[in-house]
Amino acid sequence: MSKVNPFDLAYEQYRLLKEKLTATGDPKEKNQLFKRLLNLLAVMEFLTSLNKVP
C-alpha cells in the first residue's frame, strides 16, 4: 500500500473546488466553496510549515 501525501491530497481538493467555484452561478454555493477554499489554503500552509527545516 502506498503512502498518501497529505499536501497533494489537499491540493487536489483545492483544484477541484476551484473548478466548481468557477462553474457555478449560485451565489450561496460560491460563498460556501470560497470558504472551503480558504480552509484548504490554511491546511496547505500548515502542512508546508511542518516540512520546513529550522
N, C-alpha and C positions, 0 to 999 in steps of 0.2 A: 504494500500500500504506500503510495507516495504522500509526502508531507505537503500540506497546503500552505502557501504563503499568505498570511493574513492581509498584507498590504495589497497584493494582487487581487485578492477576493474583494476587498473594499473598493479598489479602483474599478473593477469590472462592474460592481453595483452602481458606482458613481456614473460610469459611462452609460449604462442602461437607463438610469433615472434621468440623465441629461437628455437623452434621446426622447424619452417620454415627455419631458418638460417642453421641448421644442415642438412636439407633435400635438399636444393638447391645446384646446381652446378654452377650456373651462377654468375660470379664474380661481375657484376653490381648489381644484386639483393642482393648478400651477403653484399656489401658495403652499400646499402640503408637500409637493415634490421639492420645492425650493428649500423648505425646512429640512427635509431628509437629506438633500444635497449638502447643506451646511453641516449637518451632523456627521455625514461621511467625511467631509473635509477635516473636521476636528479629529475623527478617528484616524485618518491617514496621517495627520500631523503628529498625533500621539505615537503611532507606530513608527514613524520616522525618527522621533526623538528617542525611542528605545534603542535604535540601532546606531546612534551617534557614539563615537568613541571619545571619552573625555581627554 
